[in-house]
Amino acid sequence: MPLECYGDASAFILPPLPTMPPAADITQVLLPFGALVGREVDLDAFLQTLMDRIAATMQADRGTLWLLDPARRELFSRAAHLPEVSQIRVKLGQGVAGTVAQEGHSINVPDPRGEQRFFADIDRMTGYRTTSLLAVPLRDADGALYGVLQVLNRRGGDRFTPEDTERLDAIASQVSTALQSTSLYQELQRAKDQPHAPVGYFFNRIIGESPQLQAIYRLVRKAAPTDATVLLRGESGSGKELFARAVHVNGPRRDKPFVKVDCAALPATLIENELFGHERGAYTGADHRMPGKFEAADNGTVFIDEIGELPLPVQGKLLRVIQDREFERVGGTQAIKVDVRIVAATHRDLARMVAEGRFREDLYYRIKVVEVVLPPLRERGAEDIERLARHFVAAVARRHRLPPPRLSPLALERLKRYRWPGNVRELENCIESAVVLCEGEILEEHLPLPDMDRLPPASTAPQSMADPARATATPSSAEAGLLPLAEVERLHILRVLDSVKGNRTAAAKVLEIGRNTLARKLKEYGLGDEV
Ligand SMILES: Nc1ncnc2c1ncn2[C@@H]1O[C@H](COP(=O)(O)OP(=O)(O)OP(=O)(O)O)[C@@H](O)[C@H]1O
């Protein structure tokens, strides 16, 4: 089970509170979140909204949700107003949040100057100046501490009051209730039983629940803690690099470098140089010694992307690194020892390249100790496409500081039907373009995709598991533009709804049918509540 859970993030984006409500109302404000997480929402978007609302309610400039990583006895920031860095980690007992986690009680710091528990390094790292700080513990139903909720800089230069502490405590208990129904909390609980697996890493930001991805999560979980060489295969844009990073950060080398070499991006003559470095005078222009990526990655991981493009002589040199953990720089004679894990990726059929004599057989077997085949997006089923699309809508809107738009049912349908030759990368770019161009709602017209009528009908199951009769009969007729009558009616209704921005009364008028008839038809299409 990946760390994330998903759904319609836009459904719970609520405006910040204009004024601070009395304490009793705060629980009311946060209560709906419990129901929302239960409905499987995009966890990242959910947590960010939660922090926005907590900061607004507390009249604070920023907020941080810290979670406890028991394996490393650290807190890590899981959601925060922290544009400067992606994550912060502090040791238990370090800084105000670390002290709250260690001692288990709230701390109110009216002025960080001269406050010993204040960890000024974070301000130095981010460039942000903390003027006041309030942090309270997060406890689960059994009273066990599993995180810290913190707010910074009360608006207007004020200090946080004892009433604010009570208020944040009340909020923390609501947040705990909500979080305990998420997969994030389950992940934290599992981490307690697996003291060597730090939380906050496993498949974080990898979206997908289809059976194919579940199988990959299981494989990666097994392979990551070892030093086994992993070969990731899959079409371009299917997530090979993302999983290569997951292998690295979930293994014992996570604090050491992850160094990528893209063999497709380099001329063949330079690949050897890039991987192994060169000695001074190795060739004309080599006026000083340059270490290669293997040296840079010592104790960490080298990710060799597009390994199929590796020239044959360099394949031999790579084989020696895998077997003997040593190599010579270009133009050098001295053997250099390294300790690296190798993760490789390719979109090519390496077995075929071996048969054709273009890839060394011995290297092939050495690199595919664990082989992970990433399915193309079109084979992951409509549900994964929807999850990814909603995730990217929320993420892209956040990145561009835009309110997250809604995806119209017709737009969603079109996304689900398209075959995505460029896989997840293409979907991400398509959504980014639509988010930037739309106003409030992503309609079919905003998606830079071919005409809907040229796309086969959507299926909800992954294609390999879909009804084979349907899978073979419909695409060819759809490709010829021949659709069943019911399908034409359905598409037409969705298109009219799109054109009137989902207003059912207006759509019924255009269609010259009653509003109830329209409602009944939408229900038949399984779109009862969505439009
Ligand atoms: N399951 C996923 N969840 C979320 N984002 C994903 C997922 N798979 C891929 N992406 C995103 O799609 C983009 C392409 O992924 P990535 O670079 O890992 O693909 P790749 O297979 O290595 O591509 P290439 O072969 O072209 O180098 C990235 O922005 C990545 O973050």
PDBQT file of the ligand as one rigid body, heavy atoms in Angstrom, charges set to zero:
ROOT
HETATM    1  N1  LIG A 601       3.224   6.722 -10.531  1.00  0.00    +0.000 N 
HETATM    2  C1  LIG A 601       3.539   8.025 -10.627  1.00  0.00    +0.000 A 
HETATM    3  N2  LIG A 601       3.036   8.902  -9.728  1.00  0.00    +0.000 NA
HETATM    4  C2  LIG A 601       3.308  10.215  -9.828  1.00  0.00    +0.000 A 
HETATM    5  N3  LIG A 601       4.098  10.751 -10.764  1.00  0.00    +0.000 NA
HETATM    6  C3  LIG A 601       4.641   9.929 -11.672  1.00  0.00    +0.000 A 
HETATM    7  C4  LIG A 601       4.397   8.522 -11.651  1.00  0.00    +0.000 A 
HETATM    8  N4  LIG A 601       5.079   7.949 -12.660  1.00  0.00    +0.000 NA
HETATM    9  C5  LIG A 601       5.726   8.948 -13.294  1.00  0.00    +0.000 A 
HETATM   10  N5  LIG A 601       5.467  10.141 -12.718  1.00  0.00    +0.000 N 
HETATM   11  C6  LIG A 601       5.973  11.458 -13.157  1.00  0.00    +0.000 C 
HETATM   12  O1  LIG A 601       6.026  11.426 -14.578  1.00  0.00    +0.000 OA
HETATM   13  C7  LIG A 601       7.220  12.016 -15.051  1.00  0.00    +0.000 C 
HETATM   14  C8  LIG A 601       8.038  10.999 -15.830  1.00  0.00    +0.000 C 
HETATM   15  O2  LIG A 601       8.527   9.997 -14.940  1.00  0.00    +0.000 OA
HETATM   16  P1  LIG A 601      10.022   9.449 -15.014  1.00  0.00    +0.000 P 
HETATM   17  O3  LIG A 601      10.985  10.541 -15.383  1.00  0.00    +0.000 OA
HETATM   18  O4  LIG A 601      10.302   8.675 -13.772  1.00  0.00    +0.000 OA
HETATM   19  O5  LIG A 601       9.858   8.448 -16.253  1.00  0.00    +0.000 OA
HETATM   20  P2  LIG A 601      10.972   7.602 -17.008  1.00  0.00    +0.000 P 
HETATM   21  O6  LIG A 601      10.334   6.283 -17.284  1.00  0.00    +0.000 OA
HETATM   22  O7  LIG A 601      12.250   7.608 -16.247  1.00  0.00    +0.000 OA
HETATM   23  O8  LIG A 601      11.096   8.426 -18.354  1.00  0.00    +0.000 OA
HETATM   24  P3  LIG A 601      12.326   8.399 -19.425  1.00  0.00    +0.000 P 
HETATM   25  O9  LIG A 601      12.475   6.976 -19.863  1.00  0.00    +0.000 OA
HETATM   26  O10 LIG A 601      11.809   9.275 -20.522  1.00  0.00    +0.000 OA
HETATM   27  O11 LIG A 601      13.528   8.954 -18.723  1.00  0.00    +0.000 OA
HETATM   28  C9  LIG A 601       7.953  12.564 -13.835  1.00  0.00    +0.000 C 
HETATM   29  O12 LIG A 601       7.608  13.917 -13.648  1.00  0.00    +0.000 OA
HETATM   30  C10 LIG A 601       7.406  11.720 -12.705  1.00  0.00    +0.000 C 
HETATM   31  O13 LIG A 601       7.457  12.417 -11.476  1.00  0.00    +0.000 OA
ENDROOT
TORSDOF 0
